[in-house]
């Protein structure tokens, strides 16, 4: 995952900047086509200091005695160039600023494609579900998955360790409360720990292992505990 992150962090700003540059060039060319051409009057003598240039100019006038002006394509206004350059630099800067760090990138990718998890299902009245989650939060937080990446933030900087966490996910469907751990766990040990912390509720627990993709499945939300938010 580290290699993918470094590739995306390098290529994504360049791709966005290139796309903005191409779009800006197309817009400038379209607007430039609407401008009238430039008509430049020709003087009798060349204004260039070079004798050779003056001889060529006099030769041109002799060959075309009726030529008193030339027509050139319209010139791109400087304001357009500055605006395009600002958009290009701003896009790259914004892409670099908004690119997440390595662990956050891994959390986003795994939340989209899915990761192995142990899903806990509890049947309980809706008014008891939050209280049940609060009671079992110390146990649930032990099932999160820490993520650590070591890489250079800048090309010349020293490698640094960046830390993140893949959180526990919670989904409520009426009287059904579902909790997805961030990594596979020992079902027997987890069941005993949850029963110990929720013994007073008398709720029945069922568990099964499956792939969870919170960003592709409706209703999942990260849970860190109401007291720690």
C-alpha positions, 0 to 999 in steps of 0.5 A: 500500500505504501508504494501505491500511496507514493505513486498516487501522491506523485502522479495525481497533482501532475494529472490534475495540473495537466488537465487544467493546462489542457482545458485552459489552452482550449479556452484560450484558443477559442477566445483567441479565434473570436478576436480580430487579427492584428493589422500592422502598417509597413513603413517605407524603411525598415526600423531594424538596425541591422543592414542585412535586415534593411536590405531584405526589407527593401527587397520585399517592398520592391517585389510587393510595391502595393504591400503597405500592411501585414496581417498577423494572428491576434496576440494572447493578452497577458491577463489570460496567460496570468490567469491560466498560470494561476489556475495551473499552479493553484490546482497543483497546490490544492491537490498536494494540500488535499492529498491525505497522508499514507495511513489515511489513504489506506483507510480510504482505499480499504473502506472502498474495496473492503477488508476482512472483519468480524461482524457482531450482531445484537438484537436490542431496542433502539433506545438501549443500543447507544447505552450498550455501545457505550458500555462495550466501547473499551472492548470494541476499541481493542479491535481497531487496526493501527496503521503505520507508514514510514516515508519521506514527506519531502524529497530531501527530508528524512523518513518519518513515521505516520500513524493512523487507525482503521476504526470500528464501524457501527450500523443500526437497522431498527432493532438490529445493531451491527458492529464490524471490527477493523480486523479479524478477531478470536470470536470466542474471546471477543464473545466472552469480553462482550458478554462480560461488559453487557451482562446486564442487558441480556442481549443475544450476540451473534458473530460471523466473519466477512468482508466489510466495505463501509463506503460501498455498504449503506449505513456504516459509520465509524465508532470511537465512543461518545465519551471520546469524540 
